[in-house]
Amino acid sequence: MYCKNCGSKMDDLAVICVKCGFPKGQGVKYCRECGSEISPLKDACDNCGCSIVYNTLNRASSNDNALSIIGLVLGIASLVLLFVIPFLGLACGIAAIIVGKIASEQSYDDKMAKAAVILGIASIVVFILRLIAAYALLSLLADIF
């Protein structure tokens, strides 16, 4: 048996994968019979023909969704906080990237996790642009006075 999340070989009596920590039988990235990467759009493994039984519309577990939602909230908060408390906004942006990456690794094609990463990157870009604008303004004021 192979882990459906990471594709590593598992002991048949194992409850969780020792490599990635996913519970036995959970995950949608790899075939449980041969360990080959599988397409979420197919009904059977291309390599061994094993039936792929899972609901493609409900792929992520509730923990995966929770991580994605936390990442998304952090990403949105980071953009808002950048204009109130810039360094806290930057910290939230970095946290959104980290949580979003973890959530996207644990579930297959999670759009909320990707959005969290994008919002985190956007907040870092906005923070850097604000620093450049502040430096330019201070330089202009120094020239005037």
Residue frames relative to the residue before (quaternion, step in Angstrom):
aa qw qx qy qz dx dy dz
M 1.0000 0.0000 0.0000 0.0000 0.00 0.00 0.00
Y 0.2025 -0.7733 0.5942 0.0890 3.53 -1.13 0.77
C 0.5538 -0.5946 0.4673 0.3484 3.55 -1.19 0.59
K 0.3926 -0.7357 0.5058 0.2210 3.58 -0.85 0.97
N 0.6505 0.5095 -0.3221 0.4621 3.59 1.26 -0.20
C 0.8311 0.1762 -0.0747 0.5222 3.61 0.81 -0.96
G 0.4838 -0.7072 0.4092 0.3138 3.63 1.24 -0.22
S 0.5075 0.6509 -0.4370 0.3576 3.60 1.22 0.07
K 0.6012 -0.5699 0.4302 0.3587 3.56 -1.23 0.59
M 0.1114 -0.7937 0.5971 0.0329 3.57 -0.96 0.96
D 0.4973 -0.6022 0.5296 0.3312 3.52 -1.22 0.54
D 0.5459 -0.6486 0.4183 0.3262 3.60 -0.93 0.84
L 0.6985 0.4564 -0.2721 0.4794 3.60 1.14 -0.53
A 0.4752 0.6940 -0.4306 0.3273 3.59 1.28 -0.15
V 0.3657 -0.7180 0.5531 0.2119 3.52 -1.16 0.69
I 0.7789 0.0946 -0.0474 0.6182 3.55 1.17 -0.71
C 0.5454 -0.5847 0.4797 0.3614 3.55 -1.26 0.37
V 0.4041 -0.7294 0.4952 0.2439 3.59 -0.80 0.96
K 0.6364 0.5366 -0.3369 0.4401 3.60 1.18 -0.39
C 0.8372 0.1754 -0.0692 0.5134 3.60 0.74 -1.01
G 0.4846 -0.7065 0.4101 0.3128 3.61 1.23 -0.23
F 0.4615 0.6772 -0.4557 0.3476 3.59 1.25 0.08
P 0.5248 -0.6220 0.4700 0.3419 3.59 -1.06 0.68
K 0.6359 -0.5458 0.3983 0.3730 3.54 -1.18 0.68
G 0.8228 0.2446 -0.1963 0.4739 3.56 -0.94 0.94
Q 0.6418 0.4964 -0.3429 0.4734 3.61 1.22 -0.13
G 0.5901 0.5271 -0.4443 0.4202 3.53 -1.17 0.64
V 0.1912 -0.8075 0.5526 0.0772 3.55 -1.17 0.54
K 0.5328 0.6799 -0.3829 0.3275 3.57 1.24 0.06
Y 0.8116 0.1957 -0.0689 0.5461 3.60 1.07 -0.72
C 0.5611 -0.6012 0.4633 0.3302 3.55 -1.24 0.61
R 0.4534 -0.7038 0.4795 0.2630 3.59 -0.94 0.89
E 0.6879 0.5031 -0.2759 0.4444 3.60 1.18 -0.51
C 0.8270 0.1801 -0.0749 0.5272 3.61 0.88 -0.89
G 0.4666 -0.7083 0.4257 0.3153 3.63 1.23 -0.24
S 0.4571 0.6806 -0.4540 0.3488 3.60 1.26 0.18
E 0.5460 -0.5902 0.4738 0.3592 3.54 -1.18 0.59
I 0.1828 -0.8044 0.5604 0.0740 3.56 -0.94 0.91
S 0.4426 -0.6627 0.5398 0.2713 3.51 -1.27 0.51
P 0.4538 -0.7028 0.4665 0.2873 3.62 -0.84 0.86
L 0.6468 0.5405 -0.3161 0.4354 3.58 1.23 -0.30
K 0.6501 0.5230 -0.3075 0.4574 3.59 1.27 -0.17
D 0.4420 -0.6880 0.5165 0.2538 3.55 -1.27 0.47
A 0.7828 0.1898 -0.0988 0.5844 3.58 1.25 -0.35
C 0.5844 -0.5729 0.4506 0.3569 3.56 -1.25 0.54
D 0.4693 -0.6847 0.4851 0.2751 3.59 -0.92 0.92
N 0.6857 0.5082 -0.2838 0.4370 3.59 1.08 -0.70
C 0.8427 0.1545 -0.0556 0.5128 3.61 0.72 -1.03
G 0.4885 -0.6915 0.4156 0.3324 3.60 1.24 -0.20
C 0.3785 0.7354 -0.4791 0.2940 3.58 1.29 0.09
S 0.4943 -0.6573 0.4853 0.2969 3.57 -1.00 0.87
I 0.2466 -0.7485 0.6001 0.1371 3.56 -0.96 0.92
V 0.0258 -0.8247 0.5639 -0.0346 3.56 -0.30 1.25
Y 0.4521 0.6179 -0.5533 0.3280 3.53 -0.43 1.27
N 0.4820 -0.6535 0.5016 0.2985 3.53 -1.20 0.46
T 0.3498 -0.7742 0.4877 0.2010 3.58 -0.43 1.17
L 0.6419 0.5158 -0.3408 0.4536 3.58 1.16 -0.36
N 0.7625 0.2741 -0.1599 0.5639 3.59 1.20 -0.38
R 0.1020 0.8603 -0.4904 0.0946 3.55 0.83 1.04
A 0.7457 0.4232 -0.2321 0.4593 3.57 0.84 -0.95
S 0.4407 -0.6603 0.5327 0.2935 3.52 -1.12 0.66
S 0.6836 -0.4827 0.3352 0.4328 3.58 -1.25 0.22
N 0.6169 0.5370 -0.3562 0.4520 3.62 1.07 -0.60
D 0.6297 0.5212 -0.3324 0.4705 3.58 1.04 -0.77
N 0.6573 0.5002 -0.3085 0.4718 3.57 0.94 -0.87
A 0.6324 0.5343 -0.3357 0.4494 3.58 0.99 -0.79
L 0.6543 0.5011 -0.3153 0.4705 3.59 0.93 -0.85
S 0.6486 0.5180 -0.3170 0.4587 3.57 0.97 -0.83
I 0.6616 0.4985 -0.3043 0.4703 3.57 0.97 -0.85
I 0.6283 0.5197 -0.3339 0.4729 3.59 1.00 -0.80
G 0.6558 0.5106 -0.3086 0.4627 3.59 0.93 -0.87
L 0.6546 0.5134 -0.3026 0.4652 3.56 0.99 -0.87
V 0.6484 0.5006 -0.3127 0.4809 3.60 0.97 -0.84
L 0.6440 0.5109 -0.3233 0.4688 3.60 0.97 -0.80
G 0.6484 0.5279 -0.3137 0.4500 3.58 0.99 -0.81
I 0.6703 0.4757 -0.2930 0.4884 3.57 0.93 -0.87
A 0.6508 0.5168 -0.3115 0.4609 3.58 0.95 -0.89
S 0.6254 0.5543 -0.3471 0.4255 3.58 0.99 -0.76
L 0.6709 0.4905 -0.3055 0.4647 3.59 0.95 -0.85
V 0.6495 0.4969 -0.3189 0.4791 3.60 1.03 -0.74
L 0.6991 0.4912 -0.2752 0.4409 3.57 0.85 -0.98
L 0.5360 0.6388 -0.4068 0.3729 3.61 1.13 -0.48
F 0.7256 0.4220 -0.2392 0.4880 3.57 1.09 -0.65
V 0.6811 0.4298 -0.2847 0.5199 3.60 1.29 -0.11
I 0.7740 -0.0285 0.0771 0.6278 3.56 0.76 -1.13
P 0.2858 -0.8363 0.4341 0.1747 3.60 0.22 1.27
F 0.7004 0.4678 -0.3023 0.4463 3.61 0.82 -0.86
L 0.6118 0.5156 -0.3488 0.4880 3.59 1.13 -0.56
G 0.6208 0.5345 -0.3279 0.4705 3.59 1.08 -0.72
L 0.6353 0.5179 -0.3187 0.4760 3.57 1.04 -0.81
A 0.6517 0.5127 -0.3121 0.4636 3.60 0.95 -0.88
C 0.6520 0.4978 -0.3138 0.4782 3.60 0.98 -0.81
G 0.6292 0.5379 -0.3325 0.4519 3.60 1.04 -0.73
I 0.6552 0.4932 -0.3044 0.4846 3.56 0.97 -0.85
A 0.6478 0.5085 -0.3152 0.4716 3.59 0.99 -0.84
A 0.6254 0.5397 -0.3378 0.4511 3.61 1.03 -0.76
I 0.6372 0.5192 -0.3248 0.4679 3.58 1.01 -0.79
I 0.6785 0.4963 -0.2952 0.4541 3.58 0.86 -0.97
V 0.6886 0.4655 -0.2864 0.4766 3.60 0.82 -0.98
G 0.6434 0.5307 -0.3219 0.4481 3.59 0.99 -0.79
K 0.6518 0.5021 -0.3116 0.4754 3.59 1.00 -0.81
I 0.6439 0.5104 -0.3262 0.4675 3.59 0.95 -0.82
A 0.6724 0.4965 -0.2944 0.4632 3.58 0.92 -0.92
S 0.6780 0.4841 -0.3101 0.4580 3.60 0.96 -0.77
E 0.6321 0.5142 -0.3397 0.4697 3.60 1.13 -0.49
Q 0.7026 0.4740 -0.2724 0.4556 3.57 1.10 -0.62
S 0.7778 0.2056 -0.1485 0.5750 3.60 1.16 -0.31
Y 0.5085 -0.6784 0.4545 0.2732 3.52 -1.15 0.65
D 0.8660 -0.0562 0.0150 0.4967 3.58 -0.76 1.10
D 0.2193 0.7840 -0.5429 0.2062 3.59 0.79 1.04
K 0.3305 -0.7867 0.4937 0.1678 3.56 -0.44 1.23
M 0.6159 0.5381 -0.3563 0.4519 3.61 1.08 -0.60
A 0.6406 0.5158 -0.3268 0.4656 3.59 1.01 -0.76
K 0.6470 0.5046 -0.3174 0.4754 3.58 1.01 -0.80
A 0.6346 0.5248 -0.3246 0.4654 3.58 1.03 -0.78
A 0.6217 0.5393 -0.3380 0.4565 3.60 1.04 -0.75
V 0.6564 0.4991 -0.3092 0.4738 3.58 0.95 -0.87
I 0.6584 0.5078 -0.3120 0.4598 3.60 0.92 -0.87
L 0.6598 0.4956 -0.3105 0.4718 3.60 0.94 -0.84
G 0.6321 0.5298 -0.3280 0.4608 3.59 1.05 -0.74
I 0.6529 0.4935 -0.3057 0.4865 3.58 0.98 -0.85
A 0.6395 0.5278 -0.3241 0.4555 3.58 0.98 -0.84
S 0.6576 0.5061 -0.3237 0.4545 3.60 0.95 -0.78
I 0.6307 0.5126 -0.3404 0.4728 3.61 1.04 -0.66
V 0.6383 0.5172 -0.3227 0.4701 3.59 0.99 -0.82
V 0.6576 0.4961 -0.3124 0.4731 3.60 0.91 -0.87
F 0.6265 0.5366 -0.3356 0.4550 3.60 0.99 -0.78
I 0.6691 0.4874 -0.2966 0.4762 3.59 0.91 -0.91
L 0.6473 0.5093 -0.3217 0.4670 3.60 0.96 -0.80
R 0.6350 0.5136 -0.3296 0.4738 3.60 1.03 -0.71
L 0.6288 0.5222 -0.3376 0.4668 3.61 1.03 -0.72
I 0.6559 0.5051 -0.3078 0.4689 3.57 0.95 -0.89
A 0.6579 0.5027 -0.3091 0.4680 3.59 0.95 -0.85
A 0.6490 0.5082 -0.3210 0.4664 3.60 0.96 -0.80
Y 0.6465 0.5100 -0.3196 0.4688 3.60 0.97 -0.81
A 0.6538 0.5082 -0.3119 0.4658 3.58 0.97 -0.85
L 0.6516 0.5074 -0.3111 0.4703 3.58 0.98 -0.81
L 0.6590 0.4917 -0.3114 0.4764 3.60 0.93 -0.81
S 0.6358 0.5144 -0.3324 0.4698 3.60 1.00 -0.73
L 0.6487 0.5110 -0.3097 0.4713 3.57 0.99 -0.81
L 0.6640 0.4907 -0.3016 0.4767 3.59 0.94 -0.82
A 0.6346 0.5266 -0.3282 0.4608 3.59 1.05 -0.73
D 0.6478 0.5118 -0.3127 0.4697 3.59 1.08 -0.70
I 0.6562 0.5114 -0.3115 0.4593 3.56 1.05 -0.77
F 0.7611 0.3124 -0.1867 0.5369 3.58 0.87 -0.87
